[in-house]
Each structure stands twice: as structure tokens, then as C-alpha cells.
Amino acid sequence: MKEIDYLKNFDKTSVKATLKRINLLLDYLDNPQDNLDFIHIAGTNGKGSIAEILTVIYKEAGYNIGTFTSPGVMDLKERIRINDRMISSQELAELVKNIKPHINRVARELEHPTFFEIITAIAFCYFSNKNLDLVVLETGMGGRLDATNVVDSMISVITNVGLDHTEYLGDTIEEIAKEKAGIIKPKQKVITAAQKAVVLETLEEKAAKEKAELININQKYFWEKTDFNHKNQSFNLKGPDCTLNNLKISLLGRYQILNTVTALAVIEELNKMFYVSEKDIRKALIHITWPGRLEVVKEKPLIILDGSHNLEGIKNLNKELNRFKYSKLIILISIFSDKNIKNMIEELEKKGDHFILTQNRSKRAVKAETLKKYIIDDKKAVIRNNLELGLNYALDISKEDDLILITGSLHNVTELRHKFTGGYN
């Protein structure tokens, strides 16, 4: 469809961050976001997982729930979902057609809206006509000047803060934390899983200014892992008003336990308005699928798809690899040029036995030859022209007890996941 092609081919090059374009565009669309109730989520890592956990639990509890996340891993339409079902191609095309004249008006009066501003406006229009109970809204990048930050949310979530997108958000943790804290609204509750002192100080300062209540889950909730295998993991949780033992979740990684606790803290704070039972929670958690996050897609050899794309994510990934049994670790990797490549490679070299360096199809991907410059022991690194050739090589050199890790970018997941699953799950 030409309207969807218009979106897919849109130049995603960033322009000056401002809310003026999105506000004007939404004004022309009669501000569809004003009729919706939002849970607004920002943070360096974990936003999408928390959004999906909330979506599946509220859906299980019988609510009509809209979800806006980014990026889409297997399909552009993944970004906009109701009850975890993607917007249809027909509906998306119709919305693009309707919004185009208003995009052009904004372009004439200010400058052309960005891709993210347009897809955000489309999501608001779609949700506003669907009689939703709640919308789970994930920021694209940052918070203060993110296109999603035009909503008056019921509750905000700031997962954590690390060094990522530094060219846009600032060079220090404190600067980035101030951008994330920009989503905090007056007199609302704010849930955070942040642990760094400088981040907590920044969030506390912003919360105090807005007379908002900051809830640090690391102080109010206590949890411990009880079991782990390649398909799920379990943990016990004790909160201010709940004790849940042997909670089983289908998402792997200790950080996913933290994400789950964060989501459950949101549910607890909203439970008087949007009641969710323990039965709903338990049933939902075991059926969550979130592509490309420590996702086991094959065994013998074990193949893991992981979209970690910043240093903090890679460090978390390295910790999780300790929980898997394998002989040799074969890493297939492509990274965007604006990432902390040197330190990401350095972290992975602590465990990797073989590196297959390549370049995904994104214009932002760095050349494989550049990646090789950062490998200390270049004897264990080879270059392949694309991810598919890299995967074939990994399969050729691997044995049944090896682990093939595909990481460095969610775009790697986009290009290869269909080979194991057949498409979007």
C-alpha cells in the first residue's frame, strides 16, 4: 500500500528536538490523546518489556488496552496494538491518508514532522476511536522533548538511566536522567527501578518540583529468583500489600524479573481503578512473548537472539550468559555507528570464543571492518558481508553444545528472526 510505503520510506534523520511540531499536528487532529488514559514509560532499557508485561496482564484481566512501542522488530505495525494485536494494514493506510494533509500544513507553518511524530499522532488517532480503558505509551528516546510527552498521564515509569543516544540527550548520566525525568507530571505517582544515586537524586528533584510521588521499587519491593530454564524462570515477590510466591514468567533474564516487578508496582498503584487479580497476573506472565530479548530460538546448537544495543544492555546480557551451559560462544554481531562500539566489543570479548562481524541493512550500521579494529584478538574474528551469510557460517562452525549469540542491535533480530519463527509472534 502506497500510504504504508510512505511511512516505511520516511527519512528518519533527526531534526531539532521540540514539541512544537507534534503539538501543532495534534491540534489539527483535534487532540485525540486528550480522551485517553496513559501509563507513560521512559528509560534507557526495559521500556518495551514493561509495556508488553502491562499489556498482557491488563488484557488477561479483561481490559481493552492500547499499546504504543518502538521500534517494531518484525513489522512496522507492531508499534501500534490493541489487546496485543497489531493495527491492520488497511486501518494504518487509512489513517496515513487522513493525516497527510495535516502533516503538510505543519510542514508549511513550521517544518516537516519527523517519522516518530507522525507515527505517534497516528497511534493517538487510532486509539481514540477504540473505546480503550488504558494506553501503555513508550517514549521513543529521552522524555522531555519526546513526541509522546504531550499526554497527561495517570502514572509515569522511568525504568533506569544509562549512557545511550548521547548525541541527543547529553554526555552524562545526570543530563540523560533530566531528559527522562521530563515525563513526570504534576501530582502523579512515578515508578522507578533506577539504582544509581545520581539518577535517583535527579528524579527526586523533578518529582519534588512537580509535587509528584516517586516510588522506588528497590526500596518497597523484595524479590528472589527461585528457578530458571531455557523456557521460563520463577521468583518470589513481597510488596507493601502483596506476597506472590513462585511467579513464573516466560521472559528470560534477571533484568526481566526487575521489569516484571516494575510492571506489578504500576498495577498495584492503579488497582483501585483497574483491578487485576492474582490469577490474572499468574496466567498472563507465563504467556508473554517479547521478540529479541534473550530469546532462545533454537537448541543444539543453542541460538539466542538478543537486541542489546548499548553498553548497559551488553553488560546485562553477559551476566545472563553465565546461566546457560555451552562449550564455545560464537557471537554474530552488527552495531550502529552511533553506539559505544569499543566498550561493547570489549565487554563481549570477555566471553566470546569466535566473532562473526557483519553489517545489517540499516544505514546506521557500522562497517564490519570497523568492528574488527576493536577486537583485541583478531584471530578469533571473521567478516561476512551480511547477517544471513554470518548465520550460515556460525552454523557451519558450531557443534551441538555451542551457543550462537546474535546481538548488537534490534535490527539484527528483525533480519534473522523469521528464519527461526516464521515471522512476528
Residue pairs with C-beta under 8 A, 6 or more apart in sequence:
1 89
1 93
3 92
3 93
3 94
3 96
3 97
3 100
4 76
4 89
4 92
4 93
4 96
6 96
6 100
7 76
7 92
7 96
7 115
7 118
7 119
8 76
10 115
10 118
11 115
12 114
12 115
12 116
14 114
14 168
15 111
15 112
15 114
17 142
17 145
17 168
18 145
19 145
19 147
19 149
19 150
20 110
21 106
21 110
21 111
21 113
21 114
21 117
22 113
22 117
22 120
22 121
22 147
22 150
23 150
24 106
24 109
24 110
25 99
25 102
25 103
25 106
25 113
25 117
25 118
25 121
26 32
26 33
26 121
26 124
26 150
28 102
28 105
28 106
29 99
29 102
29 121
29 124
29 125
32 124
32 125
32 127
32 128
32 129
33 124
33 128
33 150
33 151
34 152
35 128
36 66
36 124
36 127
36 128
36 132
36 135
36 151
37 132
37 133
37 134
37 135
37 154
38 134
38 135
38 136
38 137
38 151
38 152
38 153
38 154
39 54
39 134
39 135
39 136
39 137
39 153
39 154
39 155
39 156
39 157
39 266
39 270
40 137
40 139
40 148
40 149
40 151
40 153
40 155
40 156
40 157
40 183
41 47
41 50
41 51
41 136
41 137
41 138
41 139
41 156
41 157
41 158
41 159
42 138
42 139
42 142
42 143
42 146
42 156
42 157
42 158
42 159
42 180
42 183
43 157
43 158
43 159
43 160
43 161
43 180
43 193
43 194
44 159
44 160
44 161
44 162
44 163
44 164
44 176
44 180
44 310
44 312
45 159
45 160
45 162
45 255
45 310
45 312
45 313
45 316
46 159
46 160
46 193
46 255
46 258
46 259
46 262
47 69
47 138
47 139
47 159
48 69
48 70
48 138
48 290
48 293
49 251
49 256
49 259
49 290
49 293
50 157
50 159
50 259
50 262
50 263
50 266
51 67
51 69
51 136
51 137
51 138
52 67
52 69
52 84
52 288
52 290
53 251
53 259
53 260
53 263
53 284
53 285
53 288
54 65
54 136
54 263
54 266
54 267
55 65
55 67
55 81
55 83
55 84
55 136
56 84
56 284
56 285
56 287
56 288
57 263
57 267
57 276
57 280
57 281
57 284
57 285
58 65
58 133
58 134
58 136
58 267
58 274
58 276
59 65
59 83
59 84
59 284
60 280
60 281
60 283
60 284
61 274
61 275
61 276
61 277
61 280
61 284
63 133
63 134
63 274
64 82
64 83
64 130
64 131
64 132
64 133
64 134
65 82
65 83
65 84
65 132
65 133
65 134
65 135
65 136
66 80
66 81
66 82
66 123
66 126
66 127
66 130
66 132
66 134
66 135
66 136
67 80
67 81
67 82
67 84
67 135
67 136
68 79
68 80
68 81
68 120
68 123
68 127
68 135
68 136
68 137
68 138
68 148
69 78
69 79
69 81
69 136
69 138
70 79
70 116
70 119
70 138
70 140
71 79
71 410
72 78
72 79
73 291
73 292
73 307
73 410
73 413
73 414
73 417
73 424
74 291
74 414
74 417
74 418
74 423
74 424
75 86
75 424
76 92
77 86
77 87
77 88
77 89
77 92
78 86
78 424
79 119
79 123
80 86
80 87
80 92
80 119
80 122
80 123
80 126
81 87
82 126
82 127
82 130
82 132
86 424
87 126
91 126
92 122
92 126
95 122
95 125
95 126
96 122
98 125
99 118
99 121
99 122
99 125
103 112
103 113
103 118
106 112
106 113
107 113
113 121
114 147
116 140
116 147
117 147
120 140
120 147
120 148
121 147
127 135
133 274
134 154
134 274
137 148
137 151
137 153
138 148
139 146
139 148
139 149
139 183
140 146
140 147
140 148
141 165
141 168
141 169
142 165
142 168
142 169
142 176
142 179
142 180
142 182
143 149
143 158
143 179
143 180
143 181
143 182
143 183
144 178
144 179
144 180
144 181
144 182
144 183
145 179
145 182
146 182
146 183
148 183
149 182
149 183
152 185
153 183
153 185
153 188
154 188
154 270
155 188
155 189
155 190
155 191
155 266
155 269
155 270
156 183
156 184
156 185
156 188
156 189
156 190
156 191
156 212
157 190
157 191
157 192
157 262
157 266
158 180
158 181
158 183
158 184
158 190
158 191
158 192
158 194
158 203
159 192
159 193
159 194
159 259
159 262
160 192
160 193
160 194
160 195
160 196
160 199
160 312
161 173
161 176
161 177
161 180
161 194
161 196
161 199
162 173
162 176
162 310
162 311
162 312
163 173
163 176
163 310
163 311
163 312
163 340
164 176
164 309
164 310
164 312
164 339
165 176
165 338
166 176
167 338
169 175
169 176
169 179
170 176
170 178
170 179
173 196
173 198
173 199
174 198
174 199
174 202
177 194
177 198
177 199
177 202
177 203
178 202
178 206
181 202
181 203
181 205
181 206
181 207
182 206
184 190
184 203
184 206
184 207
184 210
184 212
185 210
185 212
186 210
186 211
186 212
187 210
187 211
187 212
188 210
188 212
188 213
189 212
189 213
189 215
189 269
190 203
190 207
190 212
190 213
190 214
190 215
191 215
191 217
191 262
191 265
191 266
191 269
192 200
192 203
192 214
192 215
192 216
192 217
193 216
193 217
193 218
193 258
193 259
193 261
193 262
194 200
194 203
194 216
195 218
200 216
203 214
204 214
206 212
207 213
207 214
215 265
215 269
217 258
217 261
217 262
217 265
220 239
220 240
220 265
221 237
221 238
221 239
221 240
221 261
221 264
221 265
222 237
222 238
222 239
223 235
223 236
223 237
223 238
223 257
223 261
224 235
224 236
225 233
225 234
225 235
225 254
225 257
226 234
226 235
226 236
226 246
227 233
227 234
227 248
228 234
228 252
228 323
230 252
230 296
230 299
230 302
230 324
231 250
231 296
232 248
232 249
232 250
232 252
232 286
233 248
233 249
233 251
233 252
233 253
233 256
233 257
234 246
234 247
234 248
234 249
235 246
235 247
235 249
235 257
235 260
236 244
236 245
236 246
236 247
237 243
237 244
237 245
237 247
237 261
237 264
238 244
239 264
239 265
239 268
240 268
241 268
242 264
242 268
242 278
244 264
244 278
244 281
244 282
247 260
247 281
247 282
247 285
248 282
248 285
248 286
249 256
249 257
249 260
249 285
249 286
249 288
250 285
250 286
250 287
250 288
250 289
251 259
251 260
251 288
251 290
251 293
251 294
252 293
252 294
252 295
252 296
252 320
253 293
253 294
253 316
253 320
254 316
254 319
254 320
255 316
255 320
256 293
256 294
260 285
264 281
267 274
267 276
267 281
289 425
291 305
291 413
291 417
291 421
291 424
291 425
292 305
292 306
292 307
292 410
292 413
292 417
293 306
293 307
294 304
294 306
294 317
294 320
295 304
295 305
295 306
295 413
295 417
296 302
296 303
296 304
297 303
297 304
297 305
297 417
297 420
297 421
298 420
300 400
300 401
301 395
301 398
301 399
301 400
301 401
301 402
301 403
301 404
302 324
302 326
302 402
302 403
302 404
303 403
303 404
303 405
303 406
303 420
304 324
304 403
304 404
304 405
304 406
304 407
305 406
305 407
305 412
305 413
305 416
305 417
305 420
306 317
306 405
306 406
306 407
306 413
307 313
307 407
307 409
307 410
307 412
307 413
308 314
308 316
308 317
308 407
308 408
309 335
309 336
309 339
309 408
309 409
309 410
310 339
310 340
310 344
311 340
311 343
311 344
311 347
314 344
314 347
314 348
314 407
315 347
317 405
317 407
318 347
318 348
318 350
318 351
321 329
321 351
321 403
321 405
324 403
325 401
326 401
326 402
326 403
327 399
327 401
327 402
328 353
328 354
328 398
328 399
328 402
328 403
329 351
329 352
329 353
329 354
329 402
329 403
329 405
330 352
330 353
330 354
330 356
330 394
330 397
330 398
330 402
330 403
330 404
330 405
331 348
331 352
331 354
331 355
331 356
331 404
331 405
331 407
332 356
332 358
332 387
332 390
332 391
332 394
332 404
332 405
332 406
332 407
332 412
333 345
333 348
333 355
333 356
333 357
333 358
333 371
333 406
333 407
333 408
333 412
334 357
334 358
334 359
334 360
334 365
334 366
334 368
334 371
334 387
334 408
334 409
334 411
334 412
335 341
335 344
335 365
335 366
335 371
335 408
335 409
336 362
336 364
336 365
336 366
336 409
336 411
337 364
337 365
337 366
337 370
338 364
341 366
341 370
341 371
341 374
342 374
344 408
345 371
345 374
345 375
346 374
346 376
348 355
348 407
349 355
349 375
349 376
349 377
352 380
352 405
353 380
354 380
354 381
354 382
354 394
354 397
355 375
355 380
355 381
355 382
356 381
356 382
356 383
356 384
356 390
356 393
356 394
357 368
357 371
357 372
357 375
357 381
357 382
357 383
357 384
357 390
358 368
358 383
358 384
358 385
358 386
358 387
358 389
358 390
359 365
359 366
359 367
359 368
359 385
359 386
360 386
360 387
360 409
360 411
360 412
360 414
360 415
361 386
361 411
361 415
362 409
362 411
365 409
365 411
368 383
368 384
368 385
369 383
372 378
372 381
372 383
375 381
382 393
384 390
384 393
387 406
387 412
387 415
387 416
388 415
388 416
391 404
391 406
391 416
391 419
394 404
395 404
398 404
406 412
406 413
406 416
417 423
